[in-house]
Amino acid sequence: MINNQYSIFETELNVRPDDIDMFNHVHNSKYLDYVLAARYEQMDKFYGMSWQSFTEQGFGWVVAKVTISFKRPLKLGDELIVRTGILEMNEKGSHVQFEIVNKKTGKVASDGVFEYVMIDLQTQRSCKVTEEMISAYSI
């Protein structure tokens, strides 16, 4: 699923006991948490424009839509790799693709796309992504 239009980055995470549901595998909502945790780290580490730098400028990213496919369950003790990359970024927002891979098996547990819209934190309304921001993430 991962497209190479932009750079792809990886973050390693572990399944924690509080991630497990009554079926003894990771609850579906936790997959979203894994991607958000990875993006938070990757924005700072790889793009040099952290989530915090956006908020300091008065901006924030909100999720407008998520498309997610669950392919294989993750279980307690599994180590996972979250791969993310920008599919598209323009003045309206950003589409970020992801894969969550079971590190032991190398198989994709989940994949999908997050659609983000930038908002002005003061007005809480959508706003344009600047050329500087687009340039920083076009690596």
N, C-alpha and C positions, 0 to 999 in steps of 0.2 A: 504493500500500500504506500510506503514512503516514497515520495516524489523528491527528486534532487534539484528542484528549481533554486532553493536556498539551502544553506547548510543544515545538516542534521546533527543534533546534539543528544548526548545520553546522560542519564542520571540513574544511579543505582539506589534502590530502596529495598526494604524488607517488609514482608507481611507481619503485622503485629497482632497480638491476641484480640485487641479491640476492633480489628478489621473483619473478624469472622462472624458469619451469620448463623442462623439455626440449622442450616444445611451443611455446616462445617467447611464452608469455603468463603472467600472474600465477598462481602456484600457489594452489590452493584454500585452503590453510591461511592464506595471507596476508590473505585477506578478513576473517578473524576478528581478526587483528592490527590491521587498519585500524580496525575498529569499537572494539576495546579502547583503541587510542590516542586515538580521537576522544572516547570516553566519559571517559577520564582527564582530558583537557583540559577538556571541557564541564562535568564535575562541579565543578571549581574555578572556571572562568570564568563560568559562567551560574547555577549553583545556589548558589554560595558555601559549599558543603560538599564539600571535595575528598576524594579517595581517602585522602590522608594524614590528614585529620581523623578519618575512620573508624578508621584504624589507631591513631591516638593515643588514641582512646576504647576501644581493645581489640576492635574489630570489623573484619571483612573481608567482601567480597562474593565468592562463588564461583559459577561458572557451573554450573547444574544441568542445563541443556538448551539446545541451539541448534537452531533450524530455519532453514535457509538455502537460497535458490534462486539458482542461477547462471543469468543470462539472456544476458549478452554478455561476452566476454573483455576484460580490460584488458591493455595491452601496455606495454613499456618506453617511458618518456617521457610516458605518459598522466598527466594531472592528474585527481584525483578529488575529489568532494565526498561526505563521509560525513554523512548526516542521521540523527539519532537522536531518539527521544522515548519517554517512558514510556507504555506502554499501561495498566499497572496497577501500583500499589504499595500494599501492605498489610502487616500485621504479619508475614506469612510470607515476603515477599520482593518482588521487582520483575520485571516483564516489560518489556523494552526493545526497541522495534522499530527497524529500521534500513533505510536504502537507501544503496547505494554507486552514485554517478552519475558517468559519464564527463563531465568538465567541458566538453570540446570538443563532444561530440555532444548532451549533455543527456539521454542515454538511461541507464536503470537497468541497471547491470552485475550487481547482486546485491541481494537484500533478504531480510529474515527477522526473527526474534525471538530474543533472548537471555532466558533465564529465570535469574534470580539468586536465591540464598538467602544471607541474612546469617549469618555464623558468629561465635562468640566465639573470638577468637584464642588465648586461654589453653586452653580446653577442646577447641577444634577441632570443636565441635558447633553445629548450627543454633541460632539464637536469634531473639527477636522484634525486629522493626523498631519503633523508638520513634515515638510521635506527633510528636516534634520532627523526626525524620528525614523522615517522611512529609510533614509540613508544608513543610519546606525544598524538597522536590522537587515539590510540587504547584503548579507555576507554569506 
